[in-house]
Each structure stands twice: as C-alpha cells, then as structure tokens.
C-alpha cells in the first residue's frame, strides 16, 4: 500500500469520525444510526430502543424494523452507516448461503 493511499484512508476515517461526533440523536432513526456506528448490531439496537420505550404503533421494534431504518439514509453520515450495514449484511448472507 502506498503512502498516498494510506493518507486518503486516514482522511476518510477522520471525516467519518467528525460526522459521527456531530451527529444528533433526537429521533428514533438518528439514535438507531448512531448506535449502529457504535455496536454494529441490529439486535442490540432493537433491544436498546425497546428499553427506551420506542415503539412502532403499539408494538416493540424487531430487528427487521432496525434494518429498514438503516437502509433509508437521509444524510452523509447515515449513508456511510448504511454502506457499512449493507456490507455486513452481504457477508452474513454469504456465510449462511
């Protein structure tokens, strides 16, 4: 790997960290995106949101709900998290296929 490639990766990571640190957590969706950046687990996020009283209608969230949230990004940070989620999902699909 060349030093220019390493510098580019470093700059991308610093940009991601800046977006992460500035990202608000006001809505259920925002909490889900930031939590996925922290934990990388839709199960953990569903459990956490349910413990905080989050609901869809009258029911608790399930992992499919969290997955649906993560697949609908609305800004740059969410798009980056979505890409990470989709890569993780693709790896899991290959393992189980």
N, C-alpha and C positions, 0 to 999 in steps of 0.2 A: 504494500500500500504506500502510495506517495504522500509526502507531507502536505501537499495541496488538498488531497482527498481527506486527510485527517483534519485539516483546518476547516474544511467545508462541513464535515460531520460535527465538529466542535461548535461551529456557528449555528448549525441547525438545532443542536441539543440546547444551546444557550437560549435560542429563540423559543423553543418549546417550554423550557423552564420559566421564562419570563411570562409567556401566555398562561401557564399553569398558575403562577403566583398571583397574577392579576385577575384571574377568572372568578366571577362572583358565584355565590351559592345561595341564590334567593328562591329558585324554583326547584321542584322535584327533579326536573330534567337536568338542571345545572348541577344539582347535588349528585345525580347519577353519573354524569360525565366526569366530574372531578374525582368521585370515588373510584371509577374505573381506572383513571390515571394512577390512583394510589394503590388499588388492590388487584386490578386485572381479573376480577371475578364477578360475574353477574349474580351468582348465588349469594355472595357476601353483600352485594349492593341491595338485592331484594330483601334480604334479612334486615339490613340496616334501615332501609326506608320503611319497612313494615314496623320496626321497633319505634320509629319516629312518628308513626301514625299515618303514614302516606297510604292513600287508597285510590283505586280506580273505581269510581262509582262507590259501591258498598263493599267491595272485596279487596283483599290484600293483593299486593303485587306478586307475580311469579316471575321466574327467570325470563320467560318469553316477553313479558312487558318491558323488562330492563333491556333486553336485546333490541326490541323495537325502538326504544328511546335512543339507544346508541347508534342505530342505523339511520337516524334522522338529524344529522348535524345542521346547525344554523350559522356557525361562525368558524373562524380558522382553528381555534383550539378544539372545538368539537369535531371538526373534520379530521384533525390529527388523531384524536382519540378513536374516532370511527375507523380509521385505517388500521390502527393497532388492534382494535377489536376484530375487524374482518380478517386480518392475518391470523390471529389466534383461533378464530372460528374455522378458518380454512385448514389449519394444522390439525385441529381436533377432528374434523371431518375425515381427513386422510387417515388418521390413526384408527378410527372406528370403521372405516370402509373396507 
